[in-house]
Amino acid sequence: MSPHTPIVYIISAPSGSGKSTLVNVLLAITPCLDFSVSYTTRPLRGSEQNGKQYYFVSREEFEQMIAADEFLEHAFLYGKDYYGTARRFLREAGEKGHDLLLDIDVQGAAQIKQKLPDAVSIFVLPPDRKTLEWRLRKRGEDSNDVIDRRLEEARREIENYDKYDFILINDKLEESSDSLQAIVESERVRRSGQALSAEEKRIVDLADRHRLANARHRVLPILASFRTPQASARP
């Protein structure tokens, strides 16, 4: 039997877009899909656990891993911390006959697509800037200055939407979860080379609605909402 070549799914989104919730739902309902936990040099926060949200390592250890070519991608973000995806997760997924989901930023996604052109990239968007700001404030985790910075980072990240294969506008959680699962399953059935059942055709049709070419017109108003000055939701 030939070794399994994992399908690599990349998911990126501005902070506050609801990506983590979508990922958690997807992993709970999708068989044979592994999740790659990133490495970082930033300190733990609150109730975080090593190996769950991230693998927390020292800067020296991270740089040793870079030198040993142990990362599929890595980046130095916010001017202070490293983040990276270890190659071992891709190898381990292949050994188990599983596919692999990567939750990474725009910079990391570009590196992965360069190394793995067949990777499937998905960009999650908020419905508009006002909704994203409301979500960030509702979390109650950040100061006003941090929220303002996140909104500006979101604007810059969204400018890269056309580098992704699929666009998912996270307006209604249940619908977005169904669409994300359809994207994952559609790639599996496409690459199987087998004739599609009626249900598989339905899944492929749902996924295709979110392909870049079919979703571009829905992204333009979102981009415009970030470019147009708006009244802040700041209390």
SEMIKE-536517 format. One line per 4 residues: number of its first residue (from 1); for each residue y, z, x of N, C-alpha, C. Coordinates in steps of 0.1 Angstrom, whole numbers. Example, Ala and Ser with C-alpha at 12.3 -4.5 7.8 and 13.67 -1.06 7.14 Angstrom:
2
1) -57,78,132,-45,78,123,-33,78,132 | -22,71,128,-11,71,137,0,79,129 .
// end
This chain:
235
1) -12,0,9,0,0,0,12,0,9 | 22,-9,6,34,-9,14,43,3,11 | 50,8,21,59,20,19,69,17,8 | 73,27,1,83,26,-10,97,25,-3 .
5) 105,16,-8,119,15,-3,127,21,-14 | 133,32,-12,141,39,-23,153,30,-27 | 156,30,-40,169,25,-45,179,37,-42 | 189,33,-35,200,43,-33,211,41,-42 .
9) 214,52,-50,225,52,-59,237,60,-54 | 248,54,-53,261,61,-49,269,64,-61 | 274,76,-62,283,80,-73,295,87,-67 | 307,81,-70,319,87,-66,329,89,-77 .
13) 339,98,-76,348,100,-86,359,109,-81 | 371,108,-87,382,118,-83,378,132,-88 | 382,142,-81,380,156,-85,385,158,-100 | 376,164,-108,379,167,-122,375,156,-132 .
17) 368,146,-127,364,135,-136,351,138,-144 | 345,149,-140,332,153,-147,320,147,-141 | 321,143,-128,310,137,-121,298,147,-119 | 301,160,-116,291,169,-113,282,172,-126 .
21) 289,173,-137,281,174,-150,272,162,-152 | 277,150,-150,270,138,-153,258,138,-143 | 260,142,-131,249,142,-121,238,152,-125 | 242,163,-129,233,174,-133,224,169,-144 .
25) 230,163,-154,223,158,-166,213,147,-161 | 218,138,-153,210,127,-148,197,132,-141 | 199,141,-132,188,146,-124,178,154,-133 | 183,160,-144,174,167,-153,165,158,-161 .
29) 170,146,-164,162,137,-173,156,125,-166 | 159,123,-153,154,111,-147,143,115,-137 | 131,110,-139,120,113,-130,121,105,-116 | 116,111,-106,115,105,-93,128,101,-87 .
33) 138,109,-90,152,107,-84,156,120,-76 | 157,118,-63,161,129,-55,176,129,-53 | 181,141,-50,196,143,-48,198,147,-33 | 207,140,-27,210,143,-13,221,153,-13 .
37) 218,165,-7,228,175,-5,236,173,8 | 249,172,7,257,168,19,258,180,28 | 261,177,41,264,187,51,280,188,52 | 285,200,55,299,202,56,302,213,66 .
41) 313,213,72,318,224,81,327,233,74 | 330,231,61,339,240,55,332,253,51 | 339,264,49,332,276,46,328,277,31 | 318,285,29,313,287,15,324,293,7 .
45) 324,289,-6,333,295,-16,326,302,-27 | 331,313,-31,326,320,-43,311,323,-42 | 304,317,-53,290,319,-54,282,308,-49 | 288,299,-41,280,288,-35,269,294,-26 .
49) 258,286,-25,246,289,-17,243,278,-7 | 240,282,5,236,272,15,224,264,10 | 225,251,11,214,242,6,215,238,-8 | 224,244,-16,225,240,-30,237,231,-32 .
53) 249,236,-30,261,228,-32,262,219,-19 | 261,225,-8,261,219,6,252,226,15 | 250,219,26,244,226,38,257,229,47 | 259,242,49,271,247,56,267,249,71 .
57) 274,241,79,271,242,94,284,243,101 | 282,248,114,294,249,123,299,235,127 | 311,234,131,316,221,136,308,216,148 | 304,226,157,296,222,169,283,216,164 .
61) 276,222,155,264,217,150,265,203,143 | 276,201,135,278,189,129,280,178,139 | 288,181,149,291,170,159,279,167,168 | 270,177,169,257,174,176,249,164,168 .
65) 249,166,154,242,157,145,248,143,146 | 261,142,147,267,129,148,263,122,161 | 263,130,172,258,124,185,244,119,184 | 236,126,176,221,123,175,219,112,165 .
69) 230,107,159,229,96,148,220,101,136 | 222,113,132,215,119,121,221,117,107 | 233,110,107,240,108,94,240,93,90 | 237,91,77,240,78,71,254,75,71 .
73) 262,85,67,277,84,67,282,98,69 | 295,98,75,302,111,76,317,108,77 | 324,118,74,339,117,74,345,130,77 | 357,129,82,366,141,85,377,141,75 .
77) 376,150,65,384,149,53,395,161,53 | 406,158,47,417,167,45,422,173,58 | 419,166,69,424,170,82,418,182,88 | 407,186,82,401,199,88,386,200,87 .
81) 379,193,78,365,196,77,357,183,77 | 345,183,83,335,172,82,327,173,70 | 323,162,65,313,160,54,304,149,58 | 291,150,55,282,139,58,269,139,51 .
85) 262,128,50,249,126,44,239,124,54 | 228,132,55,218,131,65,208,120,62 | 204,113,73,194,102,71,181,108,65 | 178,120,68,164,125,65,161,124,50 .
89) 172,125,42,170,125,27,165,111,23 | 169,101,29,164,87,26,150,86,30 | 147,91,42,133,90,47,123,98,38 | 128,110,34,119,119,26,117,113,12 .
93) 127,107,6,126,100,-7,116,89,-6 | 116,81,4,107,70,6,93,75,7 | 91,86,15,77,92,16,71,97,3 | 80,101,-6,75,106,-19,75,95,-30 .
97) 80,83,-26,80,73,-36,91,74,-46 | 102,81,-42,113,84,-51,125,76,-47 | 135,75,-56,148,70,-53,158,81,-49 | 170,77,-45,179,87,-39,193,86,-45 .
101) 199,97,-49,212,97,-55,222,104,-45 | 233,97,-41,243,103,-32,256,105,-40 | 261,117,-39,274,121,-45,284,122,-33 | 291,111,-31,300,110,-19,313,104,-23 .
105) 323,106,-14,336,101,-17,338,86,-13 | 349,80,-16,352,66,-14,349,62,0 | 354,70,10,352,66,24,337,66,28 | 329,76,23,315,76,26,308,65,19 .
109) 312,62,7,305,51,-1,307,38,7 | 318,35,12,321,23,20,311,22,32 | 309,33,39,300,33,50,286,31,46 | 281,37,35,268,35,30,266,20,26 .
113) 275,14,19,274,0,14,273,-9,26 | 280,-6,37,279,-14,49,266,-13,55 | 260,-1,56,246,1,62,235,-3,52 | 237,-1,39,227,-4,29,233,-12,18 .
117) 234,-25,21,241,-34,11,234,-34,-3 | 222,-31,-4,215,-31,-17,217,-18,-25 | 224,-8,-19,227,4,-26,235,1,-39 | 233,9,-49,240,7,-62,251,17,-63 .
121) 264,12,-64,275,21,-63,281,22,-77 | 285,34,-81,290,38,-94,302,46,-93 | 313,42,-99,326,49,-98,329,55,-112 | 331,68,-112,334,75,-125,349,78,-126 .
125) 354,74,-137,369,75,-139,372,84,-151 | 383,92,-150,388,98,-162,394,88,-172 | 396,91,-184,402,82,-193,417,78,-190 | 424,88,-184,438,85,-180,442,97,-171 .
129) 454,96,-166,459,107,-157,461,120,-164 | 467,119,-177,469,131,-184,457,139,-187 | 446,132,-190,433,139,-192,428,145,-180 | 429,138,-168,425,144,-156,433,157,-152 .
133) 446,156,-154,454,168,-151,450,179,-160 | 447,177,-173,443,187,-182,430,193,-178 | 421,185,-173,408,190,-169,409,199,-156 | 418,195,-147,420,202,-135,426,216,-138 .
137) 435,216,-147,442,229,-150,433,238,-158 | 424,232,-167,415,240,-175,405,247,-166 | 401,241,-154,392,248,-145,397,261,-140 | 411,262,-139,417,274,-134,414,278,-120 .
141) 410,268,-111,406,271,-98,417,268,-87 | 427,260,-91,436,255,-81,451,259,-85 | 459,260,-74,473,262,-76,480,249,-81 | 492,250,-86,499,238,-90,500,228,-79 .
145) 503,232,-67,505,223,-55,491,216,-53 | 480,223,-53,467,217,-51,464,207,-62 | 467,210,-74,465,201,-85,473,188,-83 | 486,190,-79,494,178,-77,488,169,-66 .
149) 483,176,-55,477,168,-44,464,161,-49 | 456,168,-58,444,162,-63,447,149,-71 | 458,150,-79,462,139,-87,466,127,-79 | 473,130,-68,477,119,-59,465,113,-52 .
153) 456,122,-48,443,117,-42,436,108,-52 | 436,113,-64,429,105,-75,435,91,-76 | 448,90,-76,455,77,-77,450,68,-65 | 450,74,-53,445,65,-42,431,61,-43 .
157) 422,70,-47,408,67,-49,405,57,-59 | 412,58,-70,410,48,-81,414,34,-77 | 423,33,-68,427,19,-63,415,12,-57 | 405,20,-53,393,14,-47,382,10,-57 .
161) 385,11,-70,375,9,-80,367,-4,-79 | 374,-15,-74,368,-28,-74,358,-30,-62 | 356,-19,-54,346,-19,-44,333,-14,-49 | 332,-11,-62,320,-5,-67,313,-15,-77 .
165) 300,-13,-78,292,-22,-87,294,-19,-102 | 295,-6,-105,296,-2,-119,308,7,-120 | 314,7,-132,325,15,-135,321,23,-148 | 323,36,-147,319,45,-158,331,54,-162 .
169) 337,51,-174,348,59,-178,343,71,-186 | 345,83,-181,339,95,-186,348,101,-197 | 347,95,-209,355,100,-220,347,110,-229 | 335,105,-233,326,113,-241,314,116,-233 .
173) 310,128,-230,300,132,-221,286,126,-225 | 283,127,-238,269,122,-242,268,107,-240 | 279,99,-243,279,85,-241,278,81,-226 | 286,89,-219,287,86,-204,273,89,-198 .
177) 267,100,-202,254,103,-197,243,93,-200 | 244,88,-212,235,77,-216,237,64,-208 | 249,61,-205,253,49,-197,249,51,-183 | 251,63,-177,247,65,-163,232,64,-162 .
181) 224,70,-171,210,68,-170,205,54,-172 | 212,46,-180,209,32,-182,212,24,-169 | 222,27,-162,225,21,-149,213,23,-140 | 209,35,-139,198,39,-130,185,32,-134 .
185) 182,33,-147,169,27,-151,170,11,-151 | 181,5,-153,182,-9,-153,179,-15,-139 | 184,-8,-129,182,-12,-115,167,-11,-112 | 160,-1,-117,146,0,-115,138,-11,-121 .
189) 141,-14,-134,134,-25,-141,137,-38,-135 | 149,-41,-131,153,-53,-125,145,-56,-112 | 144,-46,-104,137,-47,-91,122,-47,-92 | 117,-43,-103,102,-43,-105,97,-57,-105 .
193) 105,-66,-110,100,-80,-110,92,-83,-122 | 90,-73,-131,82,-75,-143,90,-80,-155 | 83,-86,-165,90,-90,-177,95,-77,-184 | 107,-78,-191,113,-67,-197,108,-65,-211 .
197) 106,-53,-215,103,-50,-229,116,-50,-237 | 115,-49,-250,127,-49,-258,135,-37,-255 | 129,-25,-252,137,-13,-249,143,-15,-235 | 136,-21,-226,142,-23,-213,154,-33,-213 .
201) 153,-43,-222,164,-52,-224,176,-45,-229 | 174,-35,-238,185,-27,-244,192,-19,-233 | 184,-13,-224,189,-5,-213,197,-14,-204 | 192,-26,-200,199,-35,-191,212,-39,-198 .
205) 212,-42,-211,224,-46,-218,235,-35,-217 | 230,-23,-219,240,-11,-219,246,-10,-205 | 237,-11,-195,242,-10,-181,252,-21,-178 | 249,-33,-182,257,-44,-179,272,-43,-184 .
209) 273,-35,-195,287,-33,-200,296,-26,-190 | 289,-19,-180,297,-12,-171,298,-18,-157 | 292,-30,-156,294,-38,-143,309,-41,-141 | 313,-41,-129,327,-43,-125,333,-54,-133 .
213) 327,-66,-133,332,-78,-140,335,-75,-155 | 326,-67,-161,328,-64,-175,336,-52,-179 | 339,-44,-168,347,-32,-171,361,-32,-166 | 364,-43,-158,377,-43,-151,389,-41,-161 .
217) 388,-48,-173,399,-47,-182,401,-33,-188 | 391,-25,-187,392,-11,-192,398,-2,-181 | 397,-6,-169,403,2,-158,418,0,-156 | 423,-12,-159,437,-15,-157,447,-5,-164 .
221) 444,-1,-177,453,9,-183,452,23,-176 | 440,26,-171,439,39,-164,447,38,-151 | 446,28,-144,454,26,-132,469,27,-135 | 473,21,-146,487,21,-150,492,35,-153 .
225) 483,43,-159,487,57,-162,490,65,-150 | 483,62,-138,486,69,-126,498,64,-119 | 502,52,-122,514,46,-115,527,49,-122 | 526,52,-135,537,55,-143,541,69,-143 .
229) 553,73,-140,557,87,-140,555,93,-154 | 549,105,-154,546,112,-166,550,126,-166 | 552,132,-178,555,146,-179,543,154,-175 | 545,164,-166,533,172,-162,529,181,-173 .
233) 515,184,-172,510,194,-182,511,208,-176 | 518,210,-165,520,223,-159,526,233,-168 | 520,245,-169,525,255,-179,538,260,-174 .
// end
